[in-house]
Amino acid sequence: MSRYSIGIDLGGTKVLTAIIDKETGELIHFVKKKTKKDKGVEKIVQKIINSIREVLEESGKTLEEIEEIGIGAAGQIDRKNGILLNAPNLNCENLRIKELIESEYKKDVYVGNDVEIATIGEMYFGSGKGYKDFVCIFVGTGIGSGIVQDGKIRYGYTGTAGEIGHIVVDPGGRPCACGGCGCLEAYASRLAIEKRIIGALKKGRKSDIINYLVEDKPIKTSMIKKSLENKDELVLQIINEASEYLAAGLASVINFYNPSMIILGGGLMDAIDYFYERTIQMAKIKSLPIPAQNIEFKKAKLSDFSGVVGAALLCEYRKNNNT
């Protein structure tokens, strides 16, 4: 018998809301909305409320059929009280998101970090299914990871374990959004790659990617992919550079934590095989020989939907693991 929950993946550029069959992981229906942090917290909350209403209406499901609602957001989370403590990409602090959504829909709401929910999704119905020890790493606007040990997510002493994007790969290097310098995500995230390409174009470097750019719009993964297919020298150089730094970060994880598997996700990893394969090759070269020979790599199976599937299962996971 099917059991349904709503999963919400709240990011700096979009909110993805879906109805998920908890028994199979099947995505029944989803809606996608753009988020703009300059519109304020109230607008973001209203967008979530509206997206829940829309996904119910469009799917033909009723609120009575929904067991609970799970939300994942990029930022620091008070999991017990469902508070988004700090989310720079959403320009908000101390957002009592659980309380606000429960008040509107009278359903239990569970809140987690965006990489936490994506890791849960991959653990239940993705590339991590059947594995007890692995690390999920997602490359997007930033770079984050989820650590699974003995079938449970490890949160660390302060609940912030897995911040691989803030491994320092270049002391005194590029500034990072966290306030530090030289962090991995300042070199290997999609946003870092975009900044490098735009900076090079402004300095007069020639590139095929100029043919795909739209004024005042970000560089899309599809544009980077097309440029690589056309053997664009600038884009290839920047992708290779990002791959080199990301491989160094992965090698640090392999050497320090020694996981049996690393799952790599995010738009670049999903769409650009060259980036994925080169990063793995370089990570193994940079790692110690024995863990390098035994580590397994996989792409995130659920792609863009790892987050909403995991969010829908957040209640199930926490009840099963008493967290």
Backbone bond lengths (Angstrom), bond angles and torsions (degrees), N, CA, C in turn:
res aa  C-N    CA-C-N  psi(-1)  N-CA   C-N-CA  omega(-1)  CA-C   N-CA-C  phi
1 M - - - 1.470 - - 1.521 109.91 -
2 S 1.317 116.50 134.52 1.460 121.35 -178.26 1.521 111.52 -71.76
3 R 1.330 114.68 143.08 1.465 122.22 173.95 1.520 107.09 -129.84
4 Y 1.324 116.73 128.03 1.454 120.39 -172.29 1.528 113.32 -112.43
5 S 1.334 114.11 141.62 1.463 121.31 170.59 1.519 107.86 -135.37
6 I 1.327 115.12 160.70 1.458 120.33 174.47 1.524 108.69 -102.40
7 G 1.318 115.94 129.93 1.456 121.77 176.40 1.521 109.98 -113.43
8 I 1.324 115.85 136.66 1.468 121.24 -178.64 1.521 109.47 -127.80
9 D 1.320 115.71 127.55 1.468 122.80 177.36 1.528 106.71 -110.97
10 L 1.324 115.79 106.11 1.463 121.74 -174.73 1.527 110.13 -101.87
11 G 1.332 115.68 113.85 1.458 120.45 -178.89 1.513 111.95 -122.16
12 G 1.319 115.24 179.63 1.457 120.66 -177.62 1.512 113.41 -70.95
13 T 1.342 117.09 -21.60 1.466 119.99 -178.71 1.517 113.80 -115.62
14 K 1.339 116.73 -16.34 1.468 118.02 -177.33 1.528 111.19 -154.72
15 V 1.331 114.45 158.77 1.466 120.76 167.63 1.531 106.30 -122.21
16 L 1.330 115.17 121.62 1.460 122.11 -179.79 1.529 107.35 -108.62
17 T 1.320 116.23 123.23 1.462 121.81 -176.14 1.519 109.08 -123.74
18 A 1.338 117.12 130.84 1.462 119.99 -175.31 1.524 111.80 -143.10
19 I 1.317 115.11 151.49 1.465 121.56 169.30 1.523 106.83 -96.94
20 I 1.323 115.60 127.22 1.465 122.01 -175.20 1.530 109.79 -121.57
21 D 1.331 115.60 137.08 1.464 120.84 170.87 1.526 106.75 -80.34
22 K 1.321 117.25 112.53 1.466 121.36 -174.74 1.527 113.08 -67.92
23 E 1.305 117.89 -20.79 1.456 120.78 -178.74 1.526 112.02 -78.59
24 T 1.331 116.93 -30.97 1.464 120.95 -173.97 1.530 113.69 -120.26
25 G 1.331 116.89 -15.44 1.457 120.63 -174.57 1.517 112.90 79.84
26 E 1.335 117.15 5.62 1.465 121.14 -178.24 1.531 110.97 -66.35
27 L 1.320 115.23 134.65 1.454 120.98 175.56 1.527 107.85 -86.50
28 I 1.329 116.26 113.37 1.462 121.16 -175.81 1.521 110.86 -79.41
29 H 1.327 115.97 -46.17 1.467 120.80 178.64 1.525 108.21 -164.27
30 F 1.341 116.12 151.18 1.464 118.58 177.28 1.518 110.85 -142.85
31 V 1.328 115.11 156.61 1.462 122.01 171.78 1.523 107.62 -130.17
32 K 1.321 115.20 146.66 1.461 121.35 -177.13 1.519 108.91 -126.44
33 K 1.336 115.81 128.86 1.462 121.77 -179.67 1.519 109.67 -128.26
34 K 1.310 116.27 144.57 1.457 120.18 174.89 1.518 109.80 -77.33
35 T 1.330 115.89 142.29 1.466 120.36 173.45 1.517 108.00 -114.29
36 K 1.304 115.85 139.65 1.458 120.40 177.13 1.512 107.78 -128.99
37 K 1.329 114.61 113.74 1.463 119.43 -171.77 1.519 112.68 -61.29
38 D 1.343 117.72 -23.09 1.460 118.67 -178.87 1.527 112.46 -74.65
39 K 1.339 117.09 -5.66 1.464 119.88 179.63 1.529 112.45 -85.91
40 G 1.334 117.73 -10.22 1.458 120.48 174.17 1.511 114.84 93.97
41 V 1.328 114.08 161.02 1.462 122.44 -176.33 1.520 112.00 -61.28
42 E 1.321 116.88 -42.80 1.465 120.66 -177.64 1.528 110.93 -59.29
43 K 1.341 115.83 -41.26 1.468 119.71 -179.94 1.530 111.07 -67.73
44 I 1.341 116.56 -36.77 1.460 120.44 179.09 1.532 110.38 -64.46
45 V 1.329 116.05 -45.62 1.463 120.24 179.06 1.530 110.09 -62.33
46 Q 1.314 116.63 -42.00 1.464 120.25 179.35 1.521 111.03 -64.40
47 K 1.333 115.62 -35.42 1.465 119.76 178.41 1.529 110.31 -65.08
48 I 1.336 117.25 -39.61 1.467 120.63 176.91 1.530 110.20 -63.96
49 I 1.319 116.05 -46.41 1.473 121.16 179.55 1.527 110.25 -58.44
50 N 1.320 116.55 -45.42 1.465 121.17 -179.44 1.524 111.75 -66.98
51 S 1.341 116.58 -37.74 1.465 119.44 -178.57 1.534 111.03 -67.38
52 I 1.330 117.48 -34.67 1.469 120.97 175.71 1.520 109.91 -64.02
53 R 1.318 115.30 -45.12 1.468 120.33 178.87 1.530 110.62 -60.69
54 E 1.320 116.09 -43.64 1.464 120.62 -178.34 1.522 112.57 -65.84
55 V 1.329 116.93 -44.05 1.460 119.09 -177.35 1.526 110.84 -65.91
56 L 1.322 117.26 -32.20 1.470 120.92 175.93 1.526 110.55 -68.71
57 E 1.317 115.92 -47.48 1.469 120.15 -178.61 1.524 111.98 -62.95
58 E 1.331 116.77 -45.23 1.460 120.99 -175.98 1.527 112.74 -72.25
59 S 1.323 116.49 -28.32 1.469 120.36 -178.62 1.516 112.90 -85.37
60 G 1.326 116.04 -20.01 1.456 119.97 -175.81 1.523 113.07 83.17
61 K 1.322 116.84 3.21 1.467 121.10 176.98 1.531 109.70 -84.00
62 T 1.333 115.94 154.31 1.458 120.68 177.39 1.525 109.66 -105.86
63 L 1.307 116.26 160.17 1.462 120.80 179.12 1.531 110.51 -61.24
64 E 1.321 116.54 -31.42 1.467 120.95 -179.96 1.531 111.90 -64.34
65 E 1.336 117.03 -24.87 1.463 120.75 179.94 1.528 112.29 -81.46
66 I 1.320 116.67 -10.69 1.463 121.74 -176.49 1.527 109.70 -92.27
67 E 1.348 116.40 127.00 1.465 120.19 -178.30 1.523 112.03 -78.89
68 E 1.339 117.25 -42.74 1.460 120.97 179.30 1.525 109.23 -163.40
69 I 1.314 115.28 177.72 1.462 122.46 -179.49 1.527 108.64 -125.34
70 G 1.324 116.26 132.37 1.460 121.14 176.83 1.520 109.89 -117.64
71 I 1.321 116.25 140.33 1.464 121.40 -178.71 1.528 110.00 -130.57
72 G 1.320 116.42 132.58 1.463 121.78 172.76 1.513 109.28 -117.35
73 A 1.316 117.42 134.91 1.462 121.44 -178.90 1.523 110.15 -137.05
74 A 1.325 115.67 144.95 1.464 120.89 177.90 1.520 108.92 -73.97
75 G 1.315 116.62 115.99 1.456 120.21 -179.20 1.517 111.23 146.81
76 Q 1.308 115.63 -177.48 1.469 121.33 178.93 1.529 109.11 -84.27
77 I 1.338 114.33 135.01 1.466 121.19 -172.04 1.522 111.41 -121.91
78 D 1.328 116.43 136.95 1.463 122.17 164.26 1.522 104.96 -91.25
79 R 1.341 116.79 95.91 1.461 120.94 -172.48 1.524 112.64 -65.63
80 K 1.316 116.18 -37.62 1.465 119.96 -177.28 1.517 111.83 -63.58
81 N 1.328 116.66 -43.63 1.464 120.73 -175.72 1.531 113.88 -100.72
82 G 1.326 116.42 -1.34 1.459 119.61 176.94 1.518 113.43 66.40
83 I 1.341 115.93 43.34 1.468 120.85 -178.16 1.527 109.52 -114.05
84 L 1.317 115.92 130.94 1.452 121.91 173.00 1.522 106.69 -84.51
85 L 1.338 116.11 100.50 1.461 121.40 -171.38 1.523 112.88 -71.21
86 N 1.316 114.74 -43.50 1.466 118.67 -176.87 1.521 109.05 -155.67
87 A 1.319 116.85 119.89 1.461 121.81 -179.61 1.521 109.16 -136.28
88 P 1.342 117.55 88.58 1.463 120.71 -177.50 1.525 113.77 -56.76
89 N 1.348 116.96 -36.77 1.463 119.72 -178.83 1.523 113.19 -70.30
90 L 1.329 116.28 -15.88 1.468 120.83 177.27 1.518 111.92 -109.37
91 N 1.330 115.15 -2.66 1.460 121.06 178.56 1.533 112.11 56.87
92 C 1.341 114.91 46.68 1.470 117.64 179.74 1.522 111.20 -145.34
93 E 1.327 114.48 155.61 1.459 122.41 177.51 1.525 109.52 -136.87
94 N 1.330 115.14 148.10 1.471 122.55 175.07 1.533 112.55 50.92
95 L 1.315 115.92 45.79 1.459 121.31 177.96 1.528 109.01 -84.54
96 R 1.322 116.87 115.62 1.467 122.13 -177.59 1.535 108.78 -83.64
97 I 1.313 113.72 69.76 1.458 119.98 -169.94 1.532 112.63 -68.93
98 K 1.320 116.95 -37.51 1.470 120.79 178.02 1.527 110.39 -59.52
99 E 1.304 115.63 -50.58 1.473 122.33 -178.14 1.523 111.44 -59.75
100 L 1.319 117.02 -43.27 1.465 121.27 -176.36 1.527 112.35 -68.68
101 I 1.325 117.03 -42.43 1.471 119.77 -178.78 1.532 111.02 -74.83
102 E 1.329 117.24 -36.66 1.473 119.99 176.07 1.518 110.91 -63.07
103 S 1.319 116.61 -38.11 1.460 121.01 178.99 1.524 111.12 -63.04
104 E 1.323 116.17 -36.13 1.470 120.66 -177.64 1.525 112.51 -77.75
105 Y 1.347 117.27 -41.40 1.463 119.73 -170.77 1.530 115.04 -113.01
106 K 1.330 117.27 -6.18 1.474 121.33 177.53 1.533 111.88 56.00
107 K 1.329 115.58 37.61 1.457 122.73 174.33 1.525 108.12 -124.62
108 D 1.343 116.95 150.66 1.458 119.91 175.90 1.520 109.85 -64.65
109 V 1.322 115.67 135.11 1.465 121.70 -179.49 1.524 109.43 -120.44
110 Y 1.327 116.31 133.34 1.464 122.98 178.97 1.527 108.19 -118.34
111 V 1.331 115.87 136.96 1.460 120.41 -174.48 1.527 110.44 -123.52
112 G 1.331 115.82 135.60 1.462 121.56 178.19 1.512 111.12 -142.94
113 N 1.308 115.31 176.11 1.458 122.47 175.64 1.532 109.44 -75.70
114 D 1.324 117.51 152.13 1.464 120.52 -175.76 1.531 113.21 -61.87
115 V 1.327 117.77 -39.33 1.472 119.70 -179.76 1.525 110.11 -75.40
116 E 1.305 116.92 -32.50 1.474 121.16 174.96 1.528 110.80 -57.52
117 I 1.329 116.69 -48.71 1.472 118.96 -177.34 1.525 111.14 -69.34
118 A 1.331 117.09 -36.65 1.470 119.97 178.15 1.525 110.45 -64.06
119 T 1.328 116.27 -38.28 1.468 121.03 177.94 1.525 110.59 -65.02
120 I 1.325 116.73 -41.33 1.473 120.90 177.12 1.525 110.42 -61.88
121 G 1.323 116.72 -42.87 1.459 120.79 178.27 1.521 111.50 -58.83
122 E 1.334 116.58 -46.74 1.465 120.71 179.96 1.532 111.40 -68.67
123 M 1.320 117.48 -31.48 1.457 121.90 -179.96 1.534 111.47 -69.00
124 Y 1.329 116.60 -40.66 1.463 120.66 -177.36 1.526 112.80 -81.94
125 F 1.326 117.35 -45.74 1.464 120.20 -171.23 1.530 114.63 -133.13
126 G 1.318 117.97 9.60 1.458 120.66 -177.32 1.514 113.00 -117.57
127 S 1.313 115.52 -145.73 1.464 121.20 -175.06 1.527 113.48 -69.43
128 G 1.334 117.56 -16.33 1.457 120.68 179.85 1.515 114.24 -91.46
129 K 1.334 117.27 -1.92 1.463 120.54 -178.38 1.528 109.95 -62.89
130 G 1.323 115.42 126.75 1.463 120.68 -179.81 1.516 114.20 92.13
131 Y 1.342 116.64 -5.40 1.463 121.22 178.47 1.530 110.06 -104.62
132 K 1.314 116.45 144.62 1.465 121.60 -179.62 1.527 112.99 -103.10
133 D 1.329 116.68 -24.48 1.463 120.52 -176.18 1.522 109.86 -134.69
134 F 1.310 116.54 112.40 1.462 120.57 177.57 1.526 109.99 -162.57
135 V 1.321 114.76 170.26 1.460 121.72 176.61 1.527 108.33 -125.24
136 C 1.325 116.84 131.03 1.468 122.65 174.56 1.522 108.09 -100.43
137 I 1.319 117.23 127.66 1.462 121.18 179.17 1.522 108.59 -125.21
138 F 1.327 116.01 125.31 1.461 121.40 -177.46 1.525 109.78 -117.02
139 V 1.331 114.61 126.72 1.458 122.00 -178.84 1.530 108.47 -105.72
140 G 1.336 115.78 111.64 1.452 120.84 179.69 1.509 109.91 -142.25
141 T 1.336 116.58 -132.18 1.459 120.56 174.71 1.519 109.53 -56.39
142 G 1.332 115.14 -39.51 1.465 122.45 171.53 1.515 108.03 -122.37
143 I 1.325 116.33 -162.75 1.466 121.19 174.69 1.528 107.47 -134.07
144 G 1.321 115.78 123.46 1.463 120.06 179.96 1.515 110.71 -134.22
145 S 1.325 116.39 165.89 1.461 119.20 178.48 1.522 111.17 -145.45
146 G 1.320 114.14 156.99 1.448 122.41 173.77 1.517 108.65 -120.41
147 I 1.331 117.63 134.69 1.462 122.65 -177.11 1.530 109.10 -106.89
148 V 1.325 116.36 123.26 1.469 121.41 178.13 1.526 108.50 -113.05
149 Q 1.322 115.57 123.11 1.468 122.15 178.93 1.516 108.49 -133.17
150 D 1.326 116.20 127.31 1.470 121.88 -176.92 1.530 111.30 54.76
151 G 1.327 116.41 36.09 1.462 121.37 176.65 1.513 115.00 77.78
152 K 1.338 117.16 8.32 1.465 121.05 179.68 1.525 110.79 -126.16
153 I 1.320 115.03 146.81 1.459 119.58 176.07 1.523 108.91 -75.00
154 R 1.316 115.75 134.97 1.459 121.54 177.63 1.526 109.01 -100.08
155 Y 1.324 115.27 121.80 1.462 120.46 -174.26 1.526 113.48 -97.10
156 G 1.325 117.33 -17.49 1.452 119.98 -177.12 1.521 111.93 83.69
157 Y 1.312 115.69 172.21 1.470 121.94 -174.31 1.523 112.70 -60.58
158 T 1.329 117.96 -40.82 1.469 120.79 -179.14 1.523 112.43 -105.81
159 G 1.338 116.93 9.82 1.461 119.93 178.84 1.512 114.13 80.15
160 T 1.319 118.03 15.95 1.463 120.79 -175.71 1.531 113.15 -119.35
161 A 1.317 117.36 18.84 1.467 120.29 178.79 1.522 110.40 -61.64
162 G 1.321 115.82 149.10 1.459 120.20 175.90 1.515 114.98 97.16
163 E 1.328 117.57 6.99 1.472 119.87 -178.58 1.532 110.63 -79.19
164 I 1.331 114.74 63.39 1.457 120.63 -178.00 1.525 111.89 -63.04
165 G 1.332 116.46 -27.59 1.462 119.83 179.30 1.511 113.27 -62.19
166 H 1.337 116.07 -15.85 1.466 119.89 -178.63 1.534 112.63 -111.75
167 I 1.339 115.55 18.63 1.456 119.45 163.05 1.527 106.72 -65.42
168 V 1.305 117.20 132.71 1.469 120.49 -178.70 1.529 109.13 -84.59
169 V 1.336 115.17 116.82 1.464 120.27 -179.67 1.529 111.98 -106.75
170 D 1.329 116.51 -8.40 1.471 120.41 -179.76 1.529 108.56 -153.04
171 P 1.342 117.97 86.05 1.471 121.00 -178.76 1.533 111.48 -52.21
172 G 1.336 115.76 127.42 1.451 120.20 -179.43 1.516 113.19 76.94
173 G 1.338 116.76 12.71 1.459 121.79 -176.90 1.521 114.01 -83.24
174 R 1.312 115.65 -146.61 1.468 121.18 -174.59 1.528 111.68 -59.45
175 P 1.334 116.74 143.75 1.465 119.51 176.36 1.521 111.11 -67.77
176 C 1.332 115.40 145.04 1.464 121.94 179.58 1.525 109.16 -115.58
177 A 1.316 116.38 156.11 1.464 121.13 179.76 1.524 112.52 -61.96
178 C 1.343 117.26 -19.74 1.469 120.86 179.88 1.526 112.06 -74.72
179 G 1.335 116.69 -12.06 1.458 121.00 -176.91 1.512 113.25 103.65
180 G 1.340 115.75 -11.61 1.452 120.29 178.31 1.520 111.81 -91.29
181 C 1.328 115.37 -170.96 1.461 121.40 179.28 1.526 109.75 -134.14
182 G 1.312 115.49 145.37 1.456 120.40 174.34 1.511 115.56 78.74
183 C 1.334 118.54 16.21 1.470 121.52 -179.61 1.527 110.75 -72.76
184 L 1.332 115.98 150.84 1.457 122.44 -177.83 1.522 112.18 -53.54
185 E 1.340 117.71 -43.02 1.459 118.56 -175.59 1.527 113.19 -70.99
186 A 1.320 117.30 -13.79 1.469 120.27 173.93 1.529 111.03 -78.20
187 Y 1.343 116.98 -6.87 1.459 122.09 -178.06 1.531 113.33 -120.46
188 A 1.339 117.43 -28.07 1.465 118.69 -169.17 1.521 115.11 -127.78
189 S 1.320 118.78 0.76 1.463 120.41 177.01 1.527 110.47 -77.17
190 R 1.311 116.64 165.19 1.467 120.17 176.93 1.520 110.35 -59.70
191 L 1.343 116.45 -39.73 1.460 120.58 179.76 1.528 111.18 -64.52
192 A 1.335 116.76 -39.52 1.467 120.56 178.60 1.523 110.83 -64.39
193 I 1.322 116.61 -40.82 1.466 121.38 178.42 1.528 109.96 -63.47
194 E 1.326 115.79 -44.15 1.469 120.68 178.68 1.529 110.97 -59.83
195 K 1.328 116.94 -44.97 1.465 120.82 179.89 1.520 111.79 -61.98
196 R 1.336 115.91 -39.94 1.463 120.23 -179.71 1.532 110.93 -65.34
197 I 1.317 116.31 -41.77 1.466 120.01 -179.85 1.527 110.37 -65.22
198 I 1.332 116.77 -47.35 1.470 120.97 -179.22 1.524 110.51 -62.55
199 G 1.338 116.25 -42.11 1.462 120.24 179.06 1.523 111.95 -61.22
200 A 1.332 116.63 -41.35 1.463 120.87 179.71 1.529 111.23 -67.06
201 L 1.338 116.47 -39.44 1.471 120.22 178.68 1.529 110.71 -63.74
202 K 1.327 116.17 -40.10 1.471 120.27 179.38 1.527 111.87 -64.86
203 K 1.343 115.74 -27.46 1.468 120.11 178.72 1.526 112.55 -84.90
204 G 1.339 114.97 1.99 1.459 118.50 175.65 1.510 116.21 98.76
205 R 1.369 118.28 4.23 1.463 119.83 177.71 1.524 109.78 -66.89
206 K 1.315 116.74 141.50 1.462 122.30 179.46 1.526 109.19 -87.79
207 S 1.329 115.47 141.88 1.463 119.12 179.16 1.523 110.94 -158.89
208 D 1.313 114.57 142.71 1.472 122.03 176.30 1.522 111.70 -61.80
209 I 1.336 117.19 -24.76 1.466 120.53 -174.15 1.529 112.00 -65.73
210 I 1.317 116.94 -19.82 1.462 121.01 179.37 1.530 111.03 -59.91
211 N 1.320 116.80 -26.32 1.466 121.38 -179.03 1.529 112.79 -72.32
212 Y 1.319 116.84 -16.39 1.468 120.41 -176.19 1.527 112.81 -107.43
213 L 1.319 116.73 -11.73 1.466 119.97 -174.83 1.524 111.84 -70.51
214 V 1.331 114.29 144.76 1.467 122.32 174.86 1.523 106.99 -117.67
215 E 1.315 116.80 131.33 1.461 121.21 -176.09 1.528 112.01 -55.29
216 D 1.335 115.46 133.78 1.469 123.79 178.34 1.528 113.19 64.24
217 K 1.319 117.23 17.69 1.462 121.68 176.54 1.525 109.20 -117.34
218 P 1.336 117.91 145.98 1.467 120.02 179.93 1.527 112.01 -68.85
219 I 1.319 115.43 160.65 1.463 120.78 174.84 1.531 108.23 -74.77
220 K 1.322 116.29 126.75 1.459 120.83 -179.33 1.530 110.34 -90.37
221 T 1.329 114.68 156.17 1.464 120.31 177.76 1.523 110.51 -57.92
222 S 1.335 116.61 -37.53 1.468 120.63 -179.41 1.531 111.24 -61.41
223 M 1.330 117.36 -33.98 1.468 121.34 178.24 1.526 110.75 -67.37
224 I 1.323 115.58 -42.74 1.467 120.62 178.35 1.524 109.75 -63.51
225 K 1.319 116.27 -42.22 1.467 120.95 179.90 1.529 111.35 -61.88
226 K 1.340 116.85 -45.94 1.473 120.44 179.24 1.522 111.30 -61.40
227 S 1.325 115.85 -41.03 1.466 119.76 -179.84 1.529 111.33 -64.84
228 L 1.312 116.79 -38.59 1.470 120.17 177.47 1.530 110.56 -66.79
229 E 1.326 115.88 -40.03 1.470 119.64 178.13 1.529 111.13 -62.25
230 N 1.343 115.57 -30.38 1.467 120.95 178.34 1.530 112.38 -88.51
231 K 1.365 114.56 8.94 1.474 121.20 178.01 1.532 112.69 57.72
232 D 1.328 114.88 42.13 1.468 120.49 179.13 1.529 109.79 -68.91
233 E 1.306 116.63 125.34 1.463 122.04 -173.70 1.527 112.72 -65.03
234 L 1.330 117.46 -44.98 1.463 120.90 -177.40 1.527 111.62 -65.28
235 V 1.328 116.59 -49.58 1.466 120.33 -178.18 1.526 110.58 -63.87
236 L 1.318 117.18 -40.15 1.462 120.75 177.79 1.523 110.79 -61.41
237 Q 1.321 116.78 -42.77 1.471 121.36 179.17 1.530 110.94 -60.33
238 I 1.333 116.62 -45.66 1.469 120.94 -176.71 1.524 111.39 -71.19
239 I 1.322 117.17 -38.26 1.471 120.82 176.77 1.524 110.17 -65.05
240 N 1.327 117.34 -42.34 1.467 120.60 177.86 1.525 111.41 -62.33
241 E 1.321 115.96 -39.91 1.464 120.89 178.79 1.529 110.71 -63.70
242 A 1.338 116.63 -46.39 1.467 121.34 179.01 1.523 110.84 -63.11
243 S 1.328 116.02 -40.50 1.463 121.44 178.62 1.518 111.13 -61.45
244 E 1.332 115.88 -39.92 1.462 121.28 179.90 1.535 111.05 -61.86
245 Y 1.327 116.05 -45.66 1.465 120.36 179.19 1.535 111.38 -67.93
246 L 1.318 116.33 -42.40 1.463 119.36 179.92 1.528 110.01 -63.49
247 A 1.316 117.06 -40.81 1.465 121.02 177.54 1.528 111.19 -60.10
248 A 1.331 116.36 -37.43 1.472 119.94 177.42 1.524 110.52 -64.24
249 G 1.327 116.62 -40.19 1.463 120.48 176.66 1.519 112.07 -64.50
250 L 1.333 116.79 -42.58 1.462 120.80 178.87 1.523 110.96 -65.09
251 A 1.328 116.16 -39.76 1.473 119.76 178.48 1.527 110.78 -62.62
252 S 1.325 116.70 -36.52 1.470 120.21 176.97 1.525 110.69 -63.11
253 V 1.344 116.42 -41.31 1.470 120.75 177.72 1.526 110.19 -64.51
254 I 1.327 116.92 -45.29 1.468 121.56 -178.94 1.527 110.86 -61.69
255 N 1.319 116.44 -45.43 1.468 120.12 -177.30 1.525 112.52 -70.38
256 F 1.331 116.21 -38.85 1.469 119.84 -175.70 1.520 112.45 -82.20
257 Y 1.344 116.75 -44.20 1.466 119.89 -171.83 1.527 113.54 -101.87
258 N 1.329 118.07 -26.33 1.461 123.18 177.89 1.537 113.21 56.55
259 P 1.352 118.14 54.02 1.466 119.87 177.74 1.529 111.17 -73.82
260 S 1.333 116.68 160.03 1.465 119.67 177.38 1.516 110.97 -78.75
261 M 1.340 115.75 -25.31 1.453 119.39 -177.84 1.527 110.38 -151.80
262 I 1.336 115.22 148.87 1.457 121.84 170.62 1.521 107.86 -121.87
263 I 1.328 115.92 127.34 1.464 122.59 174.87 1.522 107.42 -99.65
264 L 1.325 116.45 128.55 1.459 121.42 -179.96 1.526 110.15 -111.54
265 G 1.330 115.55 127.47 1.462 120.03 -178.76 1.517 112.09 -134.44
266 G 1.314 115.75 179.73 1.460 122.04 -176.77 1.516 109.80 109.79
267 G 1.329 116.40 159.55 1.455 121.63 -173.27 1.518 115.04 -56.45
268 L 1.331 117.24 -44.28 1.462 120.66 -179.20 1.528 111.64 -64.19
269 M 1.330 116.11 -44.71 1.460 120.82 -179.73 1.526 110.94 -65.34
270 D 1.313 115.22 -39.26 1.456 120.86 -177.15 1.527 111.54 -69.39
271 A 1.340 116.48 -40.14 1.464 120.44 -170.43 1.527 114.57 -95.38
272 I 1.337 117.13 -27.51 1.468 119.46 -172.30 1.529 109.94 -114.96
273 D 1.319 115.84 97.53 1.461 121.64 -177.95 1.524 111.69 -59.40
274 Y 1.319 116.11 -37.61 1.469 120.28 -179.15 1.526 111.06 -58.32
275 F 1.321 116.88 -45.61 1.469 122.01 -179.78 1.527 110.47 -63.38
276 Y 1.324 116.18 -45.35 1.469 122.33 179.59 1.532 110.98 -61.53
277 E 1.329 116.71 -51.34 1.459 121.00 -173.94 1.531 111.93 -70.03
278 R 1.330 117.16 -39.85 1.465 120.17 179.41 1.527 110.88 -65.88
279 T 1.338 116.21 -39.91 1.461 120.28 -179.81 1.529 110.97 -63.21
280 I 1.316 116.51 -43.02 1.465 120.77 178.08 1.534 110.75 -62.32
281 Q 1.324 115.75 -47.04 1.468 120.38 -179.88 1.523 111.53 -57.71
282 M 1.334 116.32 -46.42 1.457 120.75 -178.55 1.530 111.37 -69.43
283 A 1.328 117.56 -36.07 1.467 121.00 178.99 1.524 111.14 -62.11
284 K 1.323 116.03 -41.28 1.468 120.19 179.10 1.529 111.27 -66.11
285 I 1.329 116.09 -38.59 1.467 120.36 178.46 1.529 111.03 -63.97
286 K 1.337 116.18 -38.23 1.461 121.32 -176.23 1.530 112.88 -81.76
287 S 1.331 117.59 -14.01 1.467 121.66 -177.72 1.522 111.76 -86.97
288 L 1.331 115.78 164.39 1.455 120.78 173.25 1.535 109.63 -63.32
289 P 1.332 118.09 147.05 1.469 120.76 -170.90 1.533 115.83 -57.62
290 I 1.330 118.08 -46.70 1.469 119.10 -174.35 1.534 112.29 -67.30
291 P 1.355 120.38 -50.66 1.469 117.85 176.38 1.526 112.85 -64.27
292 A 1.329 117.33 -32.16 1.473 120.80 179.24 1.521 111.43 -64.07
293 Q 1.329 116.94 -36.67 1.461 121.06 -179.66 1.528 112.34 -72.41
294 N 1.339 116.35 -24.04 1.467 119.90 -173.73 1.519 114.92 -106.52
295 I 1.332 117.99 -10.78 1.458 120.76 -178.71 1.533 110.93 -70.86
296 E 1.307 116.77 141.29 1.459 122.60 176.06 1.534 108.27 -112.06
297 F 1.314 116.57 140.95 1.464 121.65 176.70 1.525 109.51 -119.20
298 K 1.320 115.03 142.61 1.467 120.69 173.77 1.522 109.23 -142.15
299 K 1.335 115.84 152.11 1.459 120.01 169.84 1.530 108.85 -79.70
300 A 1.330 116.04 151.03 1.466 120.27 175.16 1.529 108.50 -62.80
301 K 1.304 116.63 121.93 1.462 122.18 -174.45 1.530 112.65 -70.37
302 L 1.333 116.63 -33.95 1.467 120.42 -173.70 1.518 112.92 -86.43
303 S 1.321 116.18 -3.39 1.474 121.14 175.02 1.529 111.31 54.06
304 D 1.331 117.63 -130.50 1.469 122.04 -176.82 1.524 113.17 -65.56
305 F 1.338 116.97 -13.81 1.457 120.26 -173.55 1.536 113.65 -101.55
306 S 1.333 117.25 6.07 1.475 120.02 176.10 1.518 110.18 -54.75
307 G 1.336 116.46 -42.85 1.462 121.69 -176.12 1.511 114.15 -66.01
308 V 1.333 117.15 -48.18 1.476 118.45 -177.12 1.523 111.29 -69.78
309 V 1.334 116.96 -34.73 1.472 119.19 176.80 1.524 109.53 -64.99
310 G 1.318 116.57 -45.87 1.461 120.36 179.25 1.516 112.88 -64.86
311 A 1.332 116.83 -38.54 1.472 120.27 178.54 1.520 110.84 -62.83
312 A 1.319 116.42 -40.61 1.467 120.60 179.14 1.524 111.61 -65.50
313 L 1.338 117.04 -24.22 1.466 121.99 -178.82 1.522 112.85 -99.93
314 L 1.326 116.92 3.69 1.464 121.16 -175.59 1.521 112.02 -59.64
315 C 1.322 117.32 -43.68 1.467 121.58 177.90 1.532 110.21 -61.02
316 E 1.333 115.46 -47.94 1.469 121.54 -179.55 1.531 110.56 -57.68
317 Y 1.330 115.67 -46.83 1.460 120.52 -178.22 1.520 110.98 -61.89
318 R 1.327 116.90 -47.10 1.477 119.54 -176.21 1.522 111.98 -67.92
319 K 1.316 117.96 -35.87 1.455 120.03 177.84 1.529 111.12 -68.94
320 N 1.327 116.31 -40.13 1.468 120.84 -178.75 1.527 111.35 -69.05
321 N 1.329 117.12 -27.55 1.466 121.30 -174.75 1.532 113.30 -112.81
322 N 1.326 116.62 6.37 1.472 122.32 178.25 1.534 112.30 52.38
323 T 1.338 115.54 45.50 1.467 119.55 179.48 1.527 110.28 -113.89
